Amino acid sequence: MKAGIVFTGTGPILILTSYASLSDPNLAAKLARKGVMKFIAHELDPALVKARYGKQFEAISDELKRADDMRVLDYNGHNVFYNFAFEEMGPAIYRQ
């Protein structure tokens, strides 16, 4: 499982995904179907996300039993942005 912050035109969201990478073109296509055509993503350590989101993380990750799927863990941009330091984020992944 991968976790990541996806900075969109309307603000950051926190996602969990069973895709092998946040740069997977199929994940980008899935986000595009949800209206997210352009984004900057940063991978996060799933253990760190679990420590910060607890039961909410567990409930969402339990839904990701199927391969190649994605769930939004937090869509409150303020929450997402201030819950993680820049040093905790992986390298930027750009999608235009």
PDB file as gemmi writes it, atoms N, CA and C in Angstrom:
CRYST1    1.000    1.000    1.000  90.00  90.00  90.00 P 1                      
ATOM      1  N   MET A   1       0.849  -1.178   0.000  1.00  0.00           N  
ATOM      2  CA  MET A   1       0.000   0.000   0.000  1.00  0.00           C  
ATOM      3  C   MET A   1       0.891   1.237   0.000  1.00  0.00           C  
ATOM      4  N   LYS A   2       0.458   2.225  -0.744  1.00  0.00           N  
ATOM      5  CA  LYS A   2       1.130   3.518  -0.810  1.00  0.00           C  
ATOM      6  C   LYS A   2       0.208   4.578  -0.211  1.00  0.00           C  
ATOM      7  N   ALA A   3       0.812   5.580   0.386  1.00  0.00           N  
ATOM      8  CA  ALA A   3       0.077   6.736   0.901  1.00  0.00           C  
ATOM      9  C   ALA A   3       0.725   7.970   0.302  1.00  0.00           C  
ATOM     10  N   GLY A   4      -0.085   8.991   0.046  1.00  0.00           N  
ATOM     11  CA  GLY A   4       0.490  10.194  -0.528  1.00  0.00           C  
ATOM     12  C   GLY A   4      -0.415  11.395  -0.426  1.00  0.00           C  
ATOM     13  N   ILE A   5       0.233  12.542  -0.458  1.00  0.00           N  
ATOM     14  CA  ILE A   5      -0.477  13.816  -0.542  1.00  0.00           C  
ATOM     15  C   ILE A   5      -0.528  14.183  -2.016  1.00  0.00           C  
ATOM     16  N   VAL A   6      -1.716  14.507  -2.484  1.00  0.00           N  
ATOM     17  CA  VAL A   6      -1.909  14.927  -3.872  1.00  0.00           C  
ATOM     18  C   VAL A   6      -2.378  16.376  -3.840  1.00  0.00           C  
ATOM     19  N   PHE A   7      -1.523  17.274  -4.316  1.00  0.00           N  
ATOM     20  CA  PHE A   7      -1.876  18.691  -4.388  1.00  0.00           C  
ATOM     21  C   PHE A   7      -2.622  18.921  -5.688  1.00  0.00           C  
ATOM     22  N   THR A   8      -3.882  19.322  -5.570  1.00  0.00           N  
ATOM     23  CA  THR A   8      -4.746  19.546  -6.725  1.00  0.00           C  
ATOM     24  C   THR A   8      -5.053  21.032  -6.833  1.00  0.00           C  
ATOM     25  N   GLY A   9      -5.823  21.392  -7.833  1.00  0.00           N  
ATOM     26  CA  GLY A   9      -6.214  22.791  -8.016  1.00  0.00           C  
ATOM     27  C   GLY A   9      -7.067  23.329  -6.880  1.00  0.00           C  
ATOM     28  N   THR A  10      -7.739  22.451  -6.157  1.00  0.00           N  
ATOM     29  CA  THR A  10      -8.601  22.900  -5.057  1.00  0.00           C  
ATOM     30  C   THR A  10      -7.978  22.667  -3.693  1.00  0.00           C  
ATOM     31  N   GLY A  11      -6.754  22.155  -3.667  1.00  0.00           N  
ATOM     32  CA  GLY A  11      -6.062  21.919  -2.399  1.00  0.00           C  
ATOM     33  C   GLY A  11      -5.601  20.479  -2.275  1.00  0.00           C  
ATOM     34  N   PRO A  12      -4.834  20.187  -1.221  1.00  0.00           N  
ATOM     35  CA  PRO A  12      -4.295  18.840  -1.060  1.00  0.00           C  
ATOM     36  C   PRO A  12      -5.327  17.843  -0.538  1.00  0.00           C  
ATOM     37  N   ILE A  13      -5.170  16.596  -0.983  1.00  0.00           N  
ATOM     38  CA  ILE A  13      -5.946  15.479  -0.448  1.00  0.00           C  
ATOM     39  C   ILE A  13      -4.938  14.404  -0.043  1.00  0.00           C  
ATOM     40  N   LEU A  14      -5.326  13.569   0.879  1.00  0.00           N  
ATOM     41  CA  LEU A  14      -4.490  12.462   1.326  1.00  0.00           C  
ATOM     42  C   LEU A  14      -5.113  11.170   0.810  1.00  0.00           C  
ATOM     43  N   ILE A  15      -4.320  10.392   0.077  1.00  0.00           N  
ATOM     44  CA  ILE A  15      -4.867   9.157  -0.501  1.00  0.00           C  
ATOM     45  C   ILE A  15      -4.100   7.937  -0.009  1.00  0.00           C  
ATOM     46  N   LEU A  16      -4.785   6.812  -0.046  1.00  0.00           N  
ATOM     47  CA  LEU A  16      -4.178   5.490   0.102  1.00  0.00           C  
ATOM     48  C   LEU A  16      -4.460   4.753  -1.191  1.00  0.00           C  
ATOM     49  N   THR A  17      -3.481   3.993  -1.658  1.00  0.00           N  
ATOM     50  CA  THR A  17      -3.672   3.287  -2.917  1.00  0.00           C  
ATOM     51  C   THR A  17      -2.952   1.949  -2.916  1.00  0.00           C  
ATOM     52  N   SER A  18      -3.506   1.017  -3.659  1.00  0.00           N  
ATOM     53  CA  SER A  18      -2.854  -0.273  -3.847  1.00  0.00           C  
ATOM     54  C   SER A  18      -2.034  -0.295  -5.141  1.00  0.00           C  
ATOM     55  N   TYR A  19      -2.010   0.800  -5.887  1.00  0.00           N  
ATOM     56  CA  TYR A  19      -1.141   0.893  -7.057  1.00  0.00           C  
ATOM     57  C   TYR A  19       0.312   0.811  -6.587  1.00  0.00           C  
ATOM     58  N   ALA A  20       1.189   0.313  -7.428  1.00  0.00           N  
ATOM     59  CA  ALA A  20       2.593   0.125  -7.067  1.00  0.00           C  
ATOM     60  C   ALA A  20       3.331   1.442  -6.855  1.00  0.00           C  
ATOM     61  N   SER A  21       2.822   2.522  -7.457  1.00  0.00           N  
ATOM     62  CA  SER A  21       3.506   3.807  -7.385  1.00  0.00           C  
ATOM     63  C   SER A  21       2.502   4.944  -7.575  1.00  0.00           C  
ATOM     64  N   LEU A  22       2.794   6.080  -6.979  1.00  0.00           N  
ATOM     65  CA  LEU A  22       1.947   7.261  -7.195  1.00  0.00           C  
ATOM     66  C   LEU A  22       2.125   7.814  -8.606  1.00  0.00           C  
ATOM     67  N   SER A  23       3.165   7.371  -9.296  1.00  0.00           N  
ATOM     68  CA  SER A  23       3.379   7.820 -10.676  1.00  0.00           C  
ATOM     69  C   SER A  23       2.758   6.856 -11.694  1.00  0.00           C  
ATOM     70  N   ASP A  24       2.056   5.847 -11.247  1.00  0.00           N  
ATOM     71  CA  ASP A  24       1.409   4.882 -12.141  1.00  0.00           C  
ATOM     72  C   ASP A  24       0.402   5.605 -13.041  1.00  0.00           C  
ATOM     73  N   PRO A  25       0.505   5.455 -14.355  1.00  0.00           N  
ATOM     74  CA  PRO A  25      -0.423   6.132 -15.264  1.00  0.00           C  
ATOM     75  C   PRO A  25      -1.886   5.742 -15.036  1.00  0.00           C  
ATOM     76  N   ASN A  26      -2.114   4.526 -14.559  1.00  0.00           N  
ATOM     77  CA  ASN A  26      -3.483   4.107 -14.282  1.00  0.00           C  
ATOM     78  C   ASN A  26      -4.066   4.834 -13.069  1.00  0.00           C  
ATOM     79  N   LEU A  27      -3.226   5.135 -12.084  1.00  0.00           N  
ATOM     80  CA  LEU A  27      -3.675   5.946 -10.943  1.00  0.00           C  
ATOM     81  C   LEU A  27      -4.004   7.359 -11.425  1.00  0.00           C  
ATOM     82  N   ALA A  28      -3.158   7.908 -12.286  1.00  0.00           N  
ATOM     83  CA  ALA A  28      -3.421   9.241 -12.844  1.00  0.00           C  
ATOM     84  C   ALA A  28      -4.738   9.242 -13.618  1.00  0.00           C  
ATOM     85  N   ALA A  29      -5.003   8.174 -14.347  1.00  0.00           N  
ATOM     86  CA  ALA A  29      -6.261   8.074 -15.104  1.00  0.00           C  
ATOM     87  C   ALA A  29      -7.452   7.994 -14.163  1.00  0.00           C  
ATOM     88  N   LYS A  30      -7.302   7.273 -13.057  1.00  0.00           N  
ATOM     89  CA  LYS A  30      -8.379   7.170 -12.077  1.00  0.00           C  
ATOM     90  C   LYS A  30      -8.655   8.541 -11.446  1.00  0.00           C  
ATOM     91  N   LEU A  31      -7.595   9.273 -11.107  1.00  0.00           N  
ATOM     92  CA  LEU A  31      -7.766  10.630 -10.566  1.00  0.00           C  
ATOM     93  C   LEU A  31      -8.420  11.532 -11.610  1.00  0.00           C  
ATOM     94  N   ALA A  32      -8.029  11.390 -12.874  1.00  0.00           N  
ATOM     95  CA  ALA A  32      -8.613  12.202 -13.949  1.00  0.00           C  
ATOM     96  C   ALA A  32     -10.115  11.955 -14.065  1.00  0.00           C  
ATOM     97  N   ARG A  33     -10.529  10.700 -13.904  1.00  0.00           N  
ATOM     98  CA  ARG A  33     -11.965  10.384 -13.948  1.00  0.00           C  
ATOM     99  C   ARG A  33     -12.725  11.046 -12.797  1.00  0.00           C  
ATOM    100  N   LYS A  34     -12.002  11.380 -11.749  1.00  0.00           N  
ATOM    101  CA  LYS A  34     -12.615  12.074 -10.608  1.00  0.00           C  
ATOM    102  C   LYS A  34     -12.451  13.590 -10.707  1.00  0.00           C  
ATOM    103  N   GLY A  35     -11.923  14.063 -11.856  1.00  0.00           N  
ATOM    104  CA  GLY A  35     -11.789  15.497 -12.096  1.00  0.00           C  
ATOM    105  C   GLY A  35     -10.431  16.079 -11.760  1.00  0.00           C  
ATOM    106  N   VAL A  36      -9.488  15.248 -11.336  1.00  0.00           N  
ATOM    107  CA  VAL A  36      -8.137  15.718 -11.001  1.00  0.00           C  
ATOM    108  C   VAL A  36      -7.232  15.428 -12.188  1.00  0.00           C  
ATOM    109  N   MET A  37      -7.089  16.425 -13.063  1.00  0.00           N  
ATOM    110  CA  MET A  37      -6.322  16.245 -14.297  1.00  0.00           C  
ATOM    111  C   MET A  37      -4.836  16.580 -14.128  1.00  0.00           C  
ATOM    112  N   LYS A  38      -4.547  17.492 -13.230  1.00  0.00           N  
ATOM    113  CA  LYS A  38      -3.196  18.001 -13.048  1.00  0.00           C  
ATOM    114  C   LYS A  38      -2.915  17.999 -11.557  1.00  0.00           C  
ATOM    115  N   PHE A  39      -1.738  17.473 -11.155  1.00  0.00           N  
ATOM    116  CA  PHE A  39      -1.438  17.425  -9.724  1.00  0.00           C  
ATOM    117  C   PHE A  39       0.049  17.293  -9.470  1.00  0.00           C  
ATOM    118  N   ILE A  40       0.407  17.537  -8.233  1.00  0.00           N  
ATOM    119  CA  ILE A  40       1.738  17.256  -7.708  1.00  0.00           C  
ATOM    120  C   ILE A  40       1.510  16.315  -6.536  1.00  0.00           C  
ATOM    121  N   ALA A  41       2.180  15.160  -6.546  1.00  0.00           N  
ATOM    122  CA  ALA A  41       1.999  14.179  -5.480  1.00  0.00           C  
ATOM    123  C   ALA A  41       3.321  13.933  -4.764  1.00  0.00           C  
ATOM    124  N   HIS A  42       3.217  13.639  -3.485  1.00  0.00           N  
ATOM    125  CA  HIS A  42       4.371  13.273  -2.661  1.00  0.00           C  
ATOM    126  C   HIS A  42       4.002  12.028  -1.873  1.00  0.00           C  
ATOM    127  N   GLU A  43       4.837  11.000  -1.978  1.00  0.00           N  
ATOM    128  CA  GLU A  43       4.580   9.790  -1.213  1.00  0.00           C  
ATOM    129  C   GLU A  43       4.899  10.014   0.264  1.00  0.00           C  
ATOM    130  N   LEU A  44       4.145   9.349   1.120  1.00  0.00           N  
ATOM    131  CA  LEU A  44       4.350   9.381   2.566  1.00  0.00           C  
ATOM    132  C   LEU A  44       4.544   7.964   3.063  1.00  0.00           C  
ATOM    133  N   ASP A  45       5.237   7.819   4.167  1.00  0.00           N  
ATOM    134  CA  ASP A  45       5.390   6.518   4.800  1.00  0.00           C  
ATOM    135  C   ASP A  45       4.031   6.097   5.365  1.00  0.00           C  
ATOM    136  N   PRO A  46       3.481   4.963   4.920  1.00  0.00           N  
ATOM    137  CA  PRO A  46       2.172   4.536   5.423  1.00  0.00           C  
ATOM    138  C   PRO A  46       2.122   4.391   6.947  1.00  0.00           C  
ATOM    139  N   ALA A  47       3.233   3.988   7.569  1.00  0.00           N  
ATOM    140  CA  ALA A  47       3.264   3.873   9.036  1.00  0.00           C  
ATOM    141  C   ALA A  47       3.073   5.237   9.699  1.00  0.00           C  
ATOM    142  N   LEU A  48       3.635   6.269   9.094  1.00  0.00           N  
ATOM    143  CA  LEU A  48       3.471   7.632   9.604  1.00  0.00           C  
ATOM    144  C   LEU A  48       2.017   8.079   9.476  1.00  0.00           C  
ATOM    145  N   VAL A  49       1.414   7.788   8.341  1.00  0.00           N  
ATOM    146  CA  VAL A  49       0.011   8.151   8.109  1.00  0.00           C  
ATOM    147  C   VAL A  49      -0.878   7.394   9.097  1.00  0.00           C  
ATOM    148  N   LYS A  50      -0.582   6.122   9.299  1.00  0.00           N  
ATOM    149  CA  LYS A  50      -1.360   5.319  10.253  1.00  0.00           C  
ATOM    150  C   LYS A  50      -1.247   5.890  11.661  1.00  0.00           C  
ATOM    151  N   ALA A  51      -0.050   6.320  12.042  1.00  0.00           N  
ATOM    152  CA  ALA A  51       0.154   6.898  13.373  1.00  0.00           C  
ATOM    153  C   ALA A  51      -0.660   8.179  13.562  1.00  0.00           C  
ATOM    154  N   ARG A  52      -0.830   8.949  12.491  1.00  0.00           N  
ATOM    155  CA  ARG A  52      -1.550  10.230  12.591  1.00  0.00           C  
ATOM    156  C   ARG A  52      -3.061  10.081  12.430  1.00  0.00           C  
ATOM    157  N   TYR A  53      -3.507   9.054  11.701  1.00  0.00           N  
ATOM    158  CA  TYR A  53      -4.929   8.918  11.389  1.00  0.00           C  
ATOM    159  C   TYR A  53      -5.606   7.721  12.066  1.00  0.00           C  
ATOM    160  N   GLY A  54      -4.838   6.834  12.673  1.00  0.00           N  
ATOM    161  CA  GLY A  54      -5.365   5.740  13.481  1.00  0.00           C  
ATOM    162  C   GLY A  54      -6.464   4.919  12.851  1.00  0.00           C  
ATOM    163  N   LYS A  55      -7.612   4.881  13.538  1.00  0.00           N  
ATOM    164  CA  LYS A  55      -8.750   4.048  13.112  1.00  0.00           C  
ATOM    165  C   LYS A  55      -9.249   4.425  11.721  1.00  0.00           C  
ATOM    166  N   GLN A  56      -9.204   5.711  11.396  1.00  0.00           N  
ATOM    167  CA  GLN A  56      -9.638   6.147  10.061  1.00  0.00           C  
ATOM    168  C   GLN A  56      -8.744   5.507   9.000  1.00  0.00           C  
ATOM    169  N   PHE A  57      -7.431   5.468   9.249  1.00  0.00           N  
ATOM    170  CA  PHE A  57      -6.489   4.823   8.331  1.00  0.00           C  
ATOM    171  C   PHE A  57      -6.843   3.347   8.182  1.00  0.00           C  
ATOM    172  N   GLU A  58      -7.068   2.670   9.309  1.00  0.00           N  
ATOM    173  CA  GLU A  58      -7.369   1.240   9.287  1.00  0.00           C  
ATOM    174  C   GLU A  58      -8.651   0.947   8.506  1.00  0.00           C  
ATOM    175  N   ALA A  59      -9.678   1.745   8.719  1.00  0.00           N  
ATOM    176  CA  ALA A  59     -10.951   1.538   8.021  1.00  0.00           C  
ATOM    177  C   ALA A  59     -10.785   1.687   6.514  1.00  0.00           C  
ATOM    178  N   ILE A  60     -10.065   2.723   6.090  1.00  0.00           N  
ATOM    179  CA  ILE A  60      -9.869   2.961   4.656  1.00  0.00           C  
ATOM    180  C   ILE A  60      -8.951   1.897   4.058  1.00  0.00           C  
ATOM    181  N   SER A  61      -7.879   1.548   4.765  1.00  0.00           N  
ATOM    182  CA  SER A  61      -6.948   0.547   4.215  1.00  0.00           C  
ATOM    183  C   SER A  61      -7.619  -0.818   4.101  1.00  0.00           C  
ATOM    184  N   ASP A  62      -8.571  -1.124   4.980  1.00  0.00           N  
ATOM    185  CA  ASP A  62      -9.310  -2.381   4.876  1.00  0.00           C  
ATOM    186  C   ASP A  62     -10.127  -2.449   3.587  1.00  0.00           C  
ATOM    187  N   GLU A  63     -10.531  -1.299   3.061  1.00  0.00           N  
ATOM    188  CA  GLU A  63     -11.291  -1.254   1.810  1.00  0.00           C  
ATOM    189  C   GLU A  63     -10.413  -1.507   0.586  1.00  0.00           C  
ATOM    190  N   LEU A  64      -9.102  -1.426   0.759  1.00  0.00           N  
ATOM    191  CA  LEU A  64      -8.179  -1.554  -0.378  1.00  0.00           C  
ATOM    192  C   LEU A  64      -7.705  -2.990  -0.573  1.00  0.00           C  
ATOM    193  N   LYS A  65      -8.584  -3.920  -0.484  1.00  0.00           N  
ATOM    194  CA  LYS A  65      -8.226  -5.325  -0.671  1.00  0.00           C  
ATOM    195  C   LYS A  65      -7.981  -5.631  -2.144  1.00  0.00           C  
ATOM    196  N   ARG A  66      -8.660  -4.921  -3.010  1.00  0.00           N  
ATOM    197  CA  ARG A  66      -8.558  -5.131  -4.453  1.00  0.00           C  
ATOM    198  C   ARG A  66      -7.289  -4.461  -4.986  1.00  0.00           C  
ATOM    199  N   ALA A  67      -6.643  -5.084  -5.943  1.00  0.00           N  
ATOM    200  CA  ALA A  67      -5.465  -4.483  -6.569  1.00  0.00           C  
ATOM    201  C   ALA A  67      -5.883  -3.284  -7.413  1.00  0.00           C  
ATOM    202  N   ASP A  68      -4.976  -2.362  -7.570  1.00  0.00           N  
ATOM    203  CA  ASP A  68      -5.182  -1.188  -8.415  1.00  0.00           C  
ATOM    204  C   ASP A  68      -6.424  -0.395  -8.020  1.00  0.00           C  
ATOM    205  N   ASP A  69      -6.428   0.067  -6.804  1.00  0.00           N  
ATOM    206  CA  ASP A  69      -7.543   0.868  -6.314  1.00  0.00           C  
ATOM    207  C   ASP A  69      -6.993   2.039  -5.513  1.00  0.00           C  
ATOM    208  N   MET A  70      -7.863   2.979  -5.196  1.00  0.00           N  
ATOM    209  CA  MET A  70      -7.468   4.178  -4.476  1.00  0.00           C  
ATOM    210  C   MET A  70      -8.627   4.663  -3.629  1.00  0.00           C  
ATOM    211  N   ARG A  71      -8.307   5.193  -2.445  1.00  0.00           N  
ATOM    212  CA  ARG A  71      -9.312   5.795  -1.574  1.00  0.00           C  
ATOM    213  C   ARG A  71      -8.754   7.108  -1.022  1.00  0.00           C  
ATOM    214  N   VAL A  72      -9.634   8.080  -0.832  1.00  0.00           N  
ATOM    215  CA  VAL A  72      -9.250   9.339  -0.204  1.00  0.00           C  
ATOM    216  C   VAL A  72      -9.397   9.155   1.302  1.00  0.00           C  
ATOM    217  N   LEU A  73      -8.313   9.379   2.014  1.00  0.00           N  
ATOM    218  CA  LEU A  73      -8.312   9.271   3.467  1.00  0.00           C  
ATOM    219  C   LEU A  73      -8.736  10.587   4.112  1.00  0.00           C  
ATOM    220  N   ASP A  74      -8.304  11.703   3.524  1.00  0.00           N  
ATOM    221  CA  ASP A  74      -8.659  13.018   4.068  1.00  0.00           C  
ATOM    222  C   ASP A  74      -8.718  14.021   2.924  1.00  0.00           C  
ATOM    223  N   TYR A  75      -9.829  14.704   2.781  1.00  0.00           N  
ATOM    224  CA  TYR A  75      -9.974  15.724   1.743  1.00  0.00           C  
ATOM    225  C   TYR A  75     -10.015  17.133   2.321  1.00  0.00           C  
ATOM    226  N   ASN A  76      -9.807  17.259   3.634  1.00  0.00           N  
ATOM    227  CA  ASN A  76      -9.712  18.572   4.264  1.00  0.00           C  
ATOM    228  C   ASN A  76      -8.288  19.091   4.050  1.00  0.00           C  
ATOM    229  N   GLY A  77      -8.134  19.958   3.063  1.00  0.00           N  
ATOM    230  CA  GLY A  77      -6.817  20.441   2.666  1.00  0.00           C  
ATOM    231  C   GLY A  77      -5.998  21.029   3.793  1.00  0.00           C  
ATOM    232  N   HIS A  78      -6.626  21.774   4.677  1.00  0.00           N  
ATOM    233  CA  HIS A  78      -5.916  22.373   5.812  1.00  0.00           C  
ATOM    234  C   HIS A  78      -5.332  21.281   6.694  1.00  0.00           C  
ATOM    235  N   ASN A  79      -6.146  20.296   6.996  1.00  0.00           N  
ATOM    236  CA  ASN A  79      -5.699  19.149   7.798  1.00  0.00           C  
ATOM    237  C   ASN A  79      -4.516  18.453   7.149  1.00  0.00           C  
ATOM    238  N   VAL A  80      -4.677  18.112   5.898  1.00  0.00           N  
ATOM    239  CA  VAL A  80      -3.654  17.369   5.164  1.00  0.00           C  
ATOM    240  C   VAL A  80      -2.350  18.152   5.126  1.00  0.00           C  
ATOM    241  N   PHE A  81      -2.420  19.420   4.795  1.00  0.00           N  
ATOM    242  CA  PHE A  81      -1.222  20.246   4.640  1.00  0.00           C  
ATOM    243  C   PHE A  81      -0.452  20.387   5.953  1.00  0.00           C  
ATOM    244  N   TYR A  82      -1.166  20.569   7.052  1.00  0.00           N  
ATOM    245  CA  TYR A  82      -0.491  20.818   8.327  1.00  0.00           C  
ATOM    246  C   TYR A  82      -0.202  19.562   9.134  1.00  0.00           C  
ATOM    247  N   ASN A  83      -0.668  18.398   8.699  1.00  0.00           N  
ATOM    248  CA  ASN A  83      -0.370  17.155   9.415  1.00  0.00           C  
ATOM    249  C   ASN A  83       0.995  16.577   9.078  1.00  0.00           C  
ATOM    250  N   PHE A  84       1.615  17.063   7.986  1.00  0.00           N  
ATOM    251  CA  PHE A  84       2.882  16.492   7.554  1.00  0.00           C  
ATOM    252  C   PHE A  84       3.889  17.586   7.228  1.00  0.00           C  
ATOM    253  N   ALA A  85       5.121  17.386   7.711  1.00  0.00           N  
ATOM    254  CA  ALA A  85       6.212  18.312   7.405  1.00  0.00           C  
ATOM    255  C   ALA A  85       6.746  18.004   6.003  1.00  0.00           C  
ATOM    256  N   PHE A  86       7.306  18.997   5.358  1.00  0.00           N  
ATOM    257  CA  PHE A  86       7.874  18.784   4.027  1.00  0.00           C  
ATOM    258  C   PHE A  86       8.950  17.699   4.055  1.00  0.00           C  
ATOM    259  N   GLU A  87       9.694  17.605   5.152  1.00  0.00           N  
ATOM    260  CA  GLU A  87      10.755  16.603   5.279  1.00  0.00           C  
ATOM    261  C   GLU A  87      10.202  15.184   5.304  1.00  0.00           C  
ATOM    262  N   GLU A  88       8.922  15.030   5.607  1.00  0.00           N  
ATOM    263  CA  GLU A  88       8.301  13.709   5.657  1.00  0.00           C  
ATOM    264  C   GLU A  88       7.768  13.266   4.294  1.00  0.00           C  
ATOM    265  N   MET A  89       7.784  14.154   3.342  1.00  0.00           N  
ATOM    266  CA  MET A  89       7.251  13.873   2.012  1.00  0.00           C  
ATOM    267  C   MET A  89       8.360  13.396   1.082  1.00  0.00           C  
ATOM    268  N   GLY A  90       8.012  12.431   0.240  1.00  0.00           N  
ATOM    269  CA  GLY A  90       8.953  11.953  -0.770  1.00  0.00           C  
ATOM    270  C   GLY A  90       9.099  12.970  -1.898  1.00  0.00           C  
ATOM    271  N   PRO A  91       9.914  12.637  -2.886  1.00  0.00           N  
ATOM    272  CA  PRO A  91      10.111  13.535  -4.030  1.00  0.00           C  
ATOM    273  C   PRO A  91       8.794  13.812  -4.761  1.00  0.00           C  
ATOM    274  N   ALA A  92       8.740  14.972  -5.385  1.00  0.00           N  
ATOM    275  CA  ALA A  92       7.526  15.383  -6.101  1.00  0.00           C  
ATOM    276  C   ALA A  92       7.333  14.557  -7.374  1.00  0.00           C  
ATOM    277  N   ILE A  93       6.085  14.216  -7.628  1.00  0.00           N  
ATOM    278  CA  ILE A  93       5.666  13.544  -8.856  1.00  0.00           C  
ATOM    279  C   ILE A  93       4.695  14.503  -9.547  1.00  0.00           C  
ATOM    280  N   TYR A  94       5.034  14.926 -10.753  1.00  0.00           N  
ATOM    281  CA  TYR A  94       4.231  15.909 -11.471  1.00  0.00           C  
ATOM    282  C   TYR A  94       3.391  15.224 -12.544  1.00  0.00           C  
ATOM    283  N   ARG A  95       2.146  15.644 -12.648  1.00  0.00           N  
ATOM    284  CA  ARG A  95       1.257  15.147 -13.706  1.00  0.00           C  
ATOM    285  C   ARG A  95       0.529  16.335 -14.331  1.00  0.00           C  
ATOM    286  N   GLN A  96       0.727  16.524 -15.644  1.00  0.00           N  
ATOM    287  CA  GLN A  96       0.077  17.634 -16.323  1.00  0.00           C  
ATOM    288  C   GLN A  96      -0.953  17.148 -17.298  1.00  0.00           C  
TER     289      GLN A  96                                                      
END                                                                             
